[in-house]
Amino acid sequence: MKKVLFVGDINVDVIMGGLPSQPVPNKEITCGSHDVTVGSSALICASAYRFLGGRTWFAGLAGKDANGRLMLDRMRQFGIDASLVELTDKVATGVTVNLIVGHSRSQITCPGTITEYAGRKLNGRIFSRFDHVHFAGPYQQTALRPKIAGLLRAAAGAGVTTSLDPQWDVTEKWKFMKEWLPLLTWFFPNADEAISITGGRNARQACMRLAKMTACPIVKMGKDGAMVCRNGRIVSIPSYNVKIRDTTGAGDNLDAGVLYAILEKRMDVIEAVRFGIAAGARSCQFAGGVGARSTCKDIIRFMKEHAKK
């Protein structure tokens, strides 16, 4: 079984669900549900990969506080090896508040440890212990971001495949992206990110442009599934019609599904993306990014059930 290392942010997700509207200045509104759970793109993806059945390690920075202890406890409960997680008492563990209104979601993040993580334990020797390394959310990770190109080269030198989910860059400058793209095995932007990175008119054109810059871009399209450029043409893979409870972490579950399908099930990229889309869609039926806890059997059953509809 492949060994996969996930590198990135550690933060708590506070989920405020069932809001009638977005908050109004100087007024109080109520929500229908509230939960505190595992957050961060990297850790949600790592958790989803572990639930599918993969061997999972995590590298990041947690504060020596209640939220940091909660995240480490969850990793141990999920079966994620946290030996590469660093601890600090200089800043608090990051927190993201998710405001859910219908199918839309707004987020407010206090970064804390997210911006401070610098990947001090990471190098080619460490990477040589793994088969794959996945990076996520670099544009909030200000200390790690300048080092990612070097880390990708170190991984390549160790014979390790790599992937990256960029998440949004609020500056839309996408610094270092041109260095990263040629070094990646798989790249997981969503449609807005792909368009912003490439300057494309739409997601289709953005995917075509990315295919000239990186080995395998997989552009996530939300309710419309995903698209992949294969042999110079765009292949669109549709999503599944589900009753949505919460979209938090859906893209991270898709990433995990694709990686698991390729690395463990040896699927080709099109079938792997189809499997990943199912993982993302199933996660939308649960609260929080790790609420679904989908196993491989769960995803196969989900795909069979929805194929009949």
C-alpha positions in Angstrom: 0.0 0.0 0.0 1.3 3.5 -0.9 2.5 5.9 1.7 1.1 9.4 1.2 2.2 12.6 3.0 -0.1 15.6 3.2 1.5 19.0 3.8 -0.3 22.2 4.8 -2.6 24.0 7.1 -4.1 22.9 10.4 -7.1 24.7 11.7 -10.4 24.2 13.4 -13.6 24.6 11.3 -16.6 26.2 13.1 -19.6 25.3 11.0 -22.7 27.6 11.4 -25.4 26.0 9.3 -28.9 26.8 8.3 -28.5 30.6 8.3 -31.5 32.5 6.8 -29.1 35.0 5.3 -25.6 36.3 5.5 -25.0 38.4 8.7 -26.4 42.0 8.7 -24.3 44.8 10.3 -25.3 45.6 13.8 -28.0 42.9 13.9 -28.1 39.4 15.3 -29.3 36.4 13.3 -29.7 32.8 14.4 -28.5 29.5 12.7 -30.0 26.1 12.6 -26.9 24.1 13.6 -23.4 24.5 15.0 -20.3 22.2 15.0 -16.6 22.4 15.7 -14.6 20.0 13.5 -11.5 19.3 11.5 -10.7 22.1 9.2 -8.1 23.1 6.5 -7.9 21.9 3.0 -4.8 19.7 3.6 -6.1 18.0 6.8 -9.6 17.4 5.3 -8.0 15.8 2.3 -5.7 13.7 4.5 -8.7 12.6 6.6 -10.7 11.7 3.5 -7.8 9.7 2.1 -7.4 7.8 5.3 -11.2 7.0 5.5 -11.0 5.6 2.0 -8.4 3.2 3.3 -5.1 4.8 2.5 -1.9 5.1 4.6 -1.7 8.7 5.6 0.9 11.0 7.2 0.5 14.8 7.9 3.0 17.6 8.2 1.9 21.0 9.5 2.0 23.3 12.6 -0.4 23.2 15.5 -0.6 25.5 18.5 -0.1 24.3 22.0 -3.7 25.1 22.8 -7.1 23.5 23.0 -7.7 23.7 19.3 -4.3 22.2 18.5 -4.9 19.4 20.9 -8.3 18.8 19.3 -6.8 18.5 15.8 -4.0 16.1 17.0 -6.6 14.0 18.8 -8.7 13.8 15.6 -5.7 12.7 13.6 -4.9 9.9 16.1 -8.6 8.9 16.1 -8.7 8.8 12.3 -5.4 6.8 12.0 -3.3 9.7 10.6 0.4 9.6 11.5 1.1 13.1 13.0 4.9 12.5 13.7 5.8 15.3 11.3 3.4 17.8 12.9 5.3 20.7 14.7 4.0 22.4 17.8 4.3 26.1 18.9 3.3 28.3 21.8 4.1 31.5 19.8 0.8 31.6 17.9 -2.6 30.0 18.3 -4.0 27.2 16.0 -5.9 28.7 13.1 -9.7 28.9 13.2 -12.1 29.2 10.2 -15.8 30.2 10.8 -18.0 28.8 8.0 -21.3 30.6 7.4 -23.7 28.3 5.5 -26.7 29.9 3.7 -28.5 27.3 1.5 -25.9 26.0 -1.0 -23.5 28.9 -0.5 -20.7 29.3 2.0 -18.7 32.2 3.3 -15.6 31.8 5.4 -13.7 34.0 7.9 -10.3 32.7 9.0 -7.9 33.7 11.8 -4.7 32.1 10.3 -2.5 31.8 13.4 -0.4 28.7 12.8 -1.3 28.6 9.1 0.9 31.5 8.2 3.7 30.4 10.5 4.3 26.9 9.2 7.6 26.7 7.4 8.1 23.0 6.8 11.3 22.7 8.8 11.1 19.0 9.0 10.7 18.5 5.2 13.5 17.5 2.8 14.4 14.9 0.2 15.4 12.4 2.8 12.0 12.6 4.5 10.2 12.5 1.1 12.0 9.3 0.2 10.0 7.5 2.8 6.8 8.2 0.9 5.2 7.4 -2.5 3.3 10.7 -2.9 3.2 14.2 -1.4 0.2 16.4 -1.5 0.3 20.2 -0.8 -2.8 22.3 -0.2 -3.7 25.9 0.6 -0.3 27.6 -0.1 -1.6 31.1 -0.5 -2.4 31.5 3.3 0.9 29.7 4.2 3.2 32.7 3.8 6.2 31.1 5.5 6.0 27.8 3.5 5.0 29.2 0.1 8.5 30.4 -1.0 9.9 26.9 -0.1 7.4 24.8 -2.1 9.3 24.9 -5.4 12.4 23.5 -3.6 10.3 20.9 -1.8 8.7 19.8 -5.1 12.2 19.4 -6.6 13.3 17.4 -3.6 10.3 15.2 -4.0 11.1 14.6 -7.7 14.7 13.9 -6.8 13.4 11.2 -4.4 11.2 9.7 -7.1 8.0 10.8 -5.4 4.9 12.0 -7.3 3.3 15.2 -6.1 0.0 17.1 -6.3 -1.2 20.5 -5.2 -4.6 22.2 -4.5 -3.9 25.9 -4.6 -7.1 27.3 -2.9 -7.8 30.9 -3.6 -5.1 33.7 -3.7 -6.8 36.9 -2.6 -4.2 39.0 -4.5 -4.8 36.9 -7.7 -1.1 37.3 -8.5 -0.4 33.6 -8.0 3.2 34.1 -7.0 5.4 31.1 -7.6 2.7 29.2 -9.5 4.7 29.2 -12.8 7.5 27.5 -10.9 5.3 24.9 -9.3 3.2 23.8 -12.3 6.0 22.0 -14.3 7.0 20.1 -11.2 3.6 18.7 -10.3 2.1 15.3 -11.2 -1.5 16.4 -10.6 -2.9 19.9 -10.1 -6.4 20.4 -8.5 -7.7 24.0 -9.0 -11.4 24.8 -9.1 -12.8 26.7 -12.0 -12.4 30.2 -10.6 -8.8 29.5 -9.6 -8.0 28.0 -13.0 -9.5 31.0 -14.8 -7.7 33.5 -12.6 -4.3 31.7 -12.9 -4.5 31.4 -16.7 -6.5 34.5 -17.7 -8.8 32.2 -19.6 -12.3 33.3 -20.7 -13.9 30.2 -19.1 -13.0 27.0 -17.3 -12.6 25.1 -20.6 -10.0 27.5 -22.0 -8.3 27.6 -18.6 -8.0 23.9 -18.5 -6.5 23.8 -22.0 -4.0 26.5 -21.0 -3.0 24.6 -17.8 -2.4 21.4 -19.8 0.4 23.3 -21.5 1.9 24.2 -18.2 1.5 21.1 -16.0 1.3 17.4 -16.4 -2.3 16.8 -15.4 -4.7 19.6 -14.4 -8.0 18.5 -12.9 -10.4 21.4 -12.9 -13.1 21.1 -10.3 -16.5 22.5 -11.5 -18.7 22.1 -8.4 -22.2 20.9 -9.2 -21.0 20.4 -12.8 -18.3 17.8 -11.9 -14.8 18.3 -13.3 -12.8 18.5 -16.5 -9.5 17.0 -17.5 -7.4 17.7 -20.6 -6.4 14.4 -22.2 -4.5 14.0 -25.4 -5.2 17.6 -26.3 -8.9 17.5 -25.8 -11.2 18.4 -22.8 -13.1 15.6 -21.1 -15.9 16.7 -18.9 -17.1 14.3 -16.2 -20.5 15.2 -14.7 -21.3 15.2 -11.0 -24.2 13.5 -9.1 -27.5 15.0 -8.2 -27.6 15.0 -4.3 -29.4 16.9 -1.6 -26.8 19.2 -0.3 -26.3 19.8 3.4 -22.9 21.4 3.4 -20.3 21.9 0.7 -17.4 22.4 3.1 -14.4 20.3 2.0 -16.1 18.8 -1.0 -13.2 19.7 -3.2 -10.8 18.2 -0.7 -12.7 15.0 -0.7 -12.6 15.0 -4.5 -8.8 15.4 -4.4 -8.5 12.5 -1.9 -10.8 10.3 -4.1 -8.8 11.0 -7.2 -5.5 10.3 -5.5 -6.7 7.1 -3.8 -8.2 5.8 -7.1 -4.9 6.4 -8.9 -2.5 5.4 -6.3 -4.3 2.4 -4.7 -6.9 1.3 -7.3 -4.6 2.0 -10.3 -7.5 3.7 -12.2 -6.8 5.8 -15.2 -7.2 9.5 -14.7 -10.8 9.7 -16.1 -12.1 6.9 -14.0 -10.2 8.3 -11.0 -11.8 11.7 -11.4 -15.2 10.0 -11.7 -14.5 8.3 -8.4 -13.3 11.6 -6.9 -16.4 13.4 -8.0 -18.5 10.8 -6.2 -16.4 11.3 -3.0 -16.9 15.0 -3.2 -20.7 14.7 -3.9 -21.2 12.2 -1.1 -19.4 14.5 1.4 -22.0 17.3 0.6 -24.7 15.2 2.2 -22.9 15.6 5.6 -21.9 18.5 7.8 -18.3 19.5 7.7 -15.4 18.4 5.5 -14.9 15.1 7.4 -18.5 14.3 8.3 -19.0 11.7 5.5 -16.1 9.5 6.5 -16.5 7.7 3.2 -14.9 4.3 2.8 -14.0 3.0 -0.7 -17.0 0.7 -0.4 -19.2 3.7 0.4 -18.1 5.5 -2.8 -18.6 2.4 -5.0 -22.1 1.9 -3.5 -22.9 5.6 -4.0 -21.8 5.5 -7.6 -24.0 2.4 -8.3 -27.0 3.9 -6.6 -26.8 7.1 -8.4 -26.1 5.4 -11.8 -29.6 4.0 -11.5 -31.2 7.5 -11.2 
